[in-house]
Amino acid sequence: MNLKTIGIVISREYLNKVKKKSFIWTTLLVPILVAGLTVGLMVVMMNTKEKVKTIAVVDQSGIVLPYLTDTETIHYLDMSQMQLDSVKAHLADFGVDGVLSVGALDTVEKSVPADIYSPKPFGMELTDNINGRINRAVEDYRISSYDIEGLDQILKDVKANVHLRSYTLAEDGSEKISEAGVYSILSMVLGIFLFLFITLFGGMVMSSVIEEKSSRVVEVLVSSVKATELMFGKIIGIALVALTQFLLWIVLSAAIISIAGAAFGFDKLAASNPTELVGTMGMDADELAAAATAQLADQSELGTVLGTLRNLPFGQLIGLFLVYFVFGYLLYASLFAAIGSAVENEGDTQQLQLPLTIPLMLAYIIALYAFRAPDSQIAFWGSIIPFTSPIVMISRLPFGVPAWEIILSLVLLVLTFLACAWASAKIYKVGILMFGKKSTWKDLWKWFKQK
């Protein structure tokens, strides 16, 4: 193959893609949309409150009603003297949104039946609130039935609410806070992103091949460029487009996050070591240790999350993300290019594309559950087998993966890419000039065996 010719094809493919308005708008808008979506979700979560609901209560037990105190979103109306059926039939007349029926107290089971009726279903927050209050009433009744002095206070005193903090130990003995939830979310996000990137840009290669073949432009191209040079130039050119877009997304996202962090003052909350915050106060060693201990105890949940994010090896994660994306993309792009060369329109790709879609979906599914058991057998083998390793391995990285596993995974991935690229090139150089016939896997096998 002529490297100069491949370089010309790469340049052509790259410039054609990056000059498109769709590329420019996507590159600029995606980080803004992601940031806007994140802020939007936070605003929604903070402001998602039920409208005030008025609930009529028909309590035949005599123990539940005292526990049904009004809140910001629920107003209770005692109608225990009325018949339940009458209340149910005239909800609108009474100006209530529903009726809570609490049956007579069962002194044997020490419990009560409870039902709620409404014209339309209530939200989970409201029903959980009411259910919790009913359970609390029954629990207190059961406690009082034991006739043990101070039992209620004893149970309150023994109830624990311990929050387990997690730290990772470095080789030099230093401690870094590590919230498991942050690793889990990062694991899912990395796996999903890599799945989307490989699928998106691999499909772009196939679409580009089909477009040139259906328009007969490929006949002109192969008259001056070898088919294999055209295939590899196209694959590498689109890979450079993907890397360009990815790196721009990183830069723009980092800028947005930095501005948001400065605006909201997240830097102080993100301190991973509390001594960093109190070390400038002129304390002696004992006072410093005591202050650090107290600050650890009072560290906010947001501070824990941001501290965990600060301690993550983002350089290593981004570097390996790029490596796995490049070789994962090259592996699937070469196969997508072979499929694209065998058909004349995208409607004919479904049958041939299925064997490539299955391992990608399998990798996606494993990656979604890798955070639960990152060292499990399925996660390990998923990160070693080349057709699933890019997506699964990247989802395991936040939890720490031995170097030998990463090296083995990459070696197998590269070797598999080279083998698939060689096989795809043989299919491509025949299929790209085949017209007027719907190809099958049997046809691809025949083209592969041709010298």
Summary of the structure (lengths in Angstrom):
residues: 451
radius of gyration: 31.3
end to end distance: 16.1
largest distance: 97.2
contacts: 1313
relative contact order: 0.10
helix: 68%
strand: 6%
